[in-house]
Amino acid sequence: MKTDIKAFTFEQLNTAVRELSQPAFRAKQIFKWLHKEGCGTFDEMTDLSKALRKRLEEDYFISCCKIEEKYVSRIDGTVKYLFRLYDGEFIESVIMKYKYGYTICVSSQVGCKMGCTFCASTLAGFRRNLTAGEIESQIHAAQKDLGIRISHIVMMGIGEPLDNYENVLHFLSNVNHENGLNISMRNITLSTCGIVDKIYDLMNRDLQFTLTVSLHAPNDEIRSRTMPVNRRYPVDTLLNACREYGEKTGRRVSFEYTLIKGVNDSEENALELSEKLRGSLCHVNLIPVNDVAERANVRSTKESVLKFCNLLKRYGINATIRRTLGADINASCGQLRAVRLEKAE
């Protein structure tokens, strides 16, 4: 089987070039074509000889994402893509425009194993990990389609990034590389449901992106009901890891907290959460739960969300309410894939 050459880090590509008995500068040329230009075929690499392009074609393929469906919000211009991969699997990406530029929310897996009860990403089941090249291809496809430059990345799409750890590390290395998209690590946010051993490993790598942890509950009883991962990594274990991460890296950890009516949005929940987070270098991002037809969760009222936020602030916790984007196009990831697969059955 051919290998996804876009998934190689620059160091791995150097090794591959040496094995082809090519001079070292060829690695830089090929890397730029793959990552800076986002080319889809080896024939586009016009500064390489035909013989080398043919050899690359024999051993490798260039991963890409083909637009299957595209939706544009009439409310705020948010764009959502359903991409088809080479093997017929589907993933989703969302493009959001802010004052500072364009941000893309990328998927890291086809489906998700985590089973969170408020999330649409698990509805159609887990199929496989994405390669580093496939994660990056979402950026190339969106930039080409919209004629824009994307400057910020959030890894909050379909899948758990730290469950696809090595491929995600390669992706981060490639998009940050000066001969590629050259996106600063400080413009990248990685969201995890809380795989503690990987958080400790990231802490020692000091990569300087923003770590966001999907917390969604102040205690084990609630979190284990809504997030099965908590049975392996309980709340206190997770928060200790996040506290050490902040102290070691000097980077503030952001906690996502989805508010579900009657489940985790009470005044008592706010007080307990404040006590758990007191003294940590952190920020809480409050998110009214998304309306997902297959889930029975009910969104907290605007008044409840605001009250919860104010209570956290009163107890000394930095908190904000996340602005909803793309509400008219189901911009939360997982829903398009689930619907598409259901139609295919």
Solvent accessible surface area in square Angstrom, and as a share of the most:
residue,aa,sasa,rsa
1,M,233,1.04
2,K,92,0.39
3,T,62,0.36
4,D,6,0.03
5,I,1,0.00
6,K,4,0.02
7,A,18,0.14
8,F,37,0.15
9,T,14,0.08
10,F,39,0.16
11,E,115,0.51
12,Q,73,0.32
13,L,3,0.01
14,N,34,0.17
15,T,56,0.33
16,A,8,0.06
17,V,3,0.01
18,R,151,0.55
19,E,130,0.58
20,L,19,0.10
21,S,102,0.66
22,Q,51,0.22
23,P,64,0.40
24,A,74,0.58
25,F,112,0.47
26,R,48,0.18
27,A,0,0.00
28,K,93,0.39
29,Q,42,0.19
30,I,1,0.00
31,F,0,0.00
32,K,74,0.31
33,W,54,0.19
34,L,0,0.00
35,H,0,0.00
36,K,103,0.44
37,E,110,0.49
38,G,22,0.22
39,C,6,0.03
40,G,41,0.39
41,T,71,0.41
42,F,6,0.02
43,D,105,0.54
44,E,75,0.33
45,M,0,0.00
46,T,101,0.59
47,D,73,0.38
48,L,5,0.02
49,S,59,0.38
50,K,164,0.70
51,A,78,0.60
52,L,8,0.04
53,R,38,0.14
54,K,136,0.58
55,R,110,0.40
56,L,2,0.01
57,E,87,0.39
58,E,95,0.42
59,D,55,0.28
60,Y,26,0.10
61,F,59,0.25
62,I,17,0.09
63,S,3,0.02
64,C,57,0.34
65,C,12,0.07
66,K,133,0.56
67,I,73,0.37
68,E,53,0.24
69,E,44,0.20
70,K,84,0.36
71,Y,84,0.32
72,V,81,0.47
73,S,4,0.03
74,R,236,0.86
75,I,121,0.61
76,D,49,0.26
77,G,40,0.38
78,T,2,0.01
79,V,10,0.06
80,K,0,0.00
81,Y,0,0.00
82,L,0,0.00
83,F,0,0.00
84,R,82,0.30
85,L,6,0.03
86,Y,138,0.52
87,D,66,0.34
88,G,30,0.29
89,E,18,0.08
90,F,13,0.05
91,I,0,0.00
92,E,0,0.00
93,S,0,0.00
94,V,5,0.03
95,I,4,0.02
96,M,27,0.12
97,K,127,0.54
98,Y,65,0.25
99,K,213,0.90
100,Y,128,0.49
101,G,21,0.20
102,Y,56,0.21
103,T,5,0.03
104,I,0,0.00
105,C,13,0.08
106,V,1,0.00
107,S,0,0.00
108,S,2,0.01
109,Q,0,0.00
110,V,0,0.00
111,G,0,0.00
112,C,15,0.09
113,K,115,0.49
114,M,32,0.14
115,G,31,0.30
116,C,12,0.07
117,T,49,0.29
118,F,26,0.11
119,C,40,0.24
120,A,5,0.04
121,S,6,0.04
122,T,23,0.13
123,L,54,0.27
124,A,34,0.26
125,G,30,0.29
126,F,63,0.26
127,R,142,0.52
128,R,51,0.19
129,N,58,0.30
130,L,0,0.00
131,T,38,0.22
132,A,0,0.00
133,G,0,0.00
134,E,2,0.01
135,I,0,0.00
136,E,0,0.00
137,S,2,0.01
138,Q,0,0.00
139,I,0,0.00
140,H,20,0.09
141,A,17,0.13
142,A,0,0.00
143,Q,30,0.14
144,K,181,0.77
145,D,60,0.31
146,L,53,0.26
147,G,69,0.66
148,I,35,0.18
149,R,145,0.53
150,I,1,0.01
151,S,17,0.11
152,H,41,0.18
153,I,1,0.00
154,V,26,0.15
155,M,1,0.01
156,M,61,0.27
157,G,9,0.08
158,I,0,0.00
159,G,13,0.12
160,E,7,0.03
161,P,5,0.03
162,L,3,0.01
163,D,42,0.22
164,N,5,0.03
165,Y,20,0.07
166,E,100,0.45
167,N,45,0.23
168,V,0,0.00
169,L,20,0.10
170,H,47,0.21
171,F,0,0.00
172,L,1,0.01
173,S,45,0.29
174,N,1,0.00
175,V,0,0.00
176,N,53,0.27
177,H,41,0.18
178,E,128,0.57
179,N,16,0.08
180,G,1,0.01
181,L,22,0.11
182,N,86,0.44
183,I,3,0.01
184,S,51,0.33
185,M,24,0.11
186,R,144,0.53
187,N,46,0.24
188,I,1,0.00
189,T,24,0.14
190,L,1,0.00
191,S,11,0.07
192,T,2,0.01
193,C,8,0.05
194,G,0,0.00
195,I,18,0.09
196,V,10,0.06
197,D,71,0.37
198,K,54,0.23
199,I,0,0.00
200,Y,68,0.26
201,D,51,0.26
202,L,2,0.01
203,M,21,0.09
204,N,99,0.51
205,R,113,0.41
206,D,78,0.40
207,L,46,0.23
208,Q,44,0.19
209,F,1,0.00
210,T,37,0.21
211,L,0,0.00
212,T,5,0.03
213,V,0,0.00
214,S,15,0.10
215,L,1,0.01
216,H,10,0.05
217,A,0,0.00
218,P,1,0.00
219,N,33,0.17
220,D,62,0.32
221,E,107,0.48
222,I,11,0.06
223,R,0,0.00
224,S,26,0.17
225,R,130,0.47
226,T,12,0.07
227,M,0,0.00
228,P,44,0.28
229,V,18,0.10
230,N,2,0.01
231,R,172,0.63
232,R,178,0.65
233,Y,22,0.08
234,P,49,0.31
235,V,1,0.01
236,D,78,0.41
237,T,59,0.34
238,L,0,0.00
239,L,7,0.04
240,N,74,0.38
241,A,0,0.00
242,C,4,0.02
243,R,70,0.26
244,E,76,0.34
245,Y,4,0.02
246,G,3,0.03
247,E,134,0.60
248,K,124,0.52
249,T,21,0.12
250,G,56,0.53
251,R,39,0.14
252,R,113,0.41
253,V,2,0.01
254,S,15,0.10
255,F,3,0.01
256,E,11,0.05
257,Y,0,0.00
258,T,11,0.06
259,L,0,0.00
260,I,3,0.02
261,K,110,0.47
262,G,74,0.71
263,V,40,0.23
264,N,1,0.01
265,D,24,0.13
266,S,43,0.28
267,E,83,0.37
268,E,122,0.55
269,N,17,0.08
270,A,0,0.00
271,L,71,0.36
272,E,52,0.23
273,L,1,0.00
274,S,0,0.00
275,E,96,0.43
276,K,57,0.24
277,L,1,0.01
278,R,135,0.49
279,G,79,0.76
280,S,26,0.17
281,L,91,0.45
282,C,13,0.08
283,H,21,0.09
284,V,1,0.00
285,N,25,0.13
286,L,0,0.00
287,I,15,0.08
288,P,21,0.13
289,V,2,0.01
290,N,55,0.28
291,D,103,0.53
292,V,11,0.06
293,A,105,0.81
294,E,97,0.44
295,R,64,0.23
296,A,102,0.79
297,N,42,0.21
298,V,87,0.50
299,R,87,0.32
300,S,3,0.02
301,T,60,0.35
302,K,176,0.75
303,E,129,0.58
304,S,37,0.24
305,V,6,0.04
306,L,97,0.48
307,K,114,0.48
308,F,2,0.01
309,C,4,0.03
310,N,68,0.35
311,L,5,0.02
312,L,0,0.00
313,K,110,0.47
314,R,174,0.64
315,Y,62,0.24
316,G,64,0.62
317,I,10,0.05
318,N,77,0.40
319,A,3,0.02
320,T,64,0.37
321,I,68,0.35
322,R,95,0.35
323,R,145,0.53
324,T,71,0.41
325,L,28,0.14
326,G,0,0.00
327,A,66,0.51
328,D,71,0.37
329,I,19,0.10
330,N,79,0.41
331,A,17,0.13
332,S,31,0.20
333,C,15,0.09
334,G,3,0.02
335,Q,23,0.10
336,L,22,0.11
337,R,3,0.01
338,A,13,0.10
339,V,69,0.39
340,R,64,0.23
341,L,40,0.20
342,E,116,0.52
343,K,153,0.65
344,A,83,0.65
345,E,180,0.81
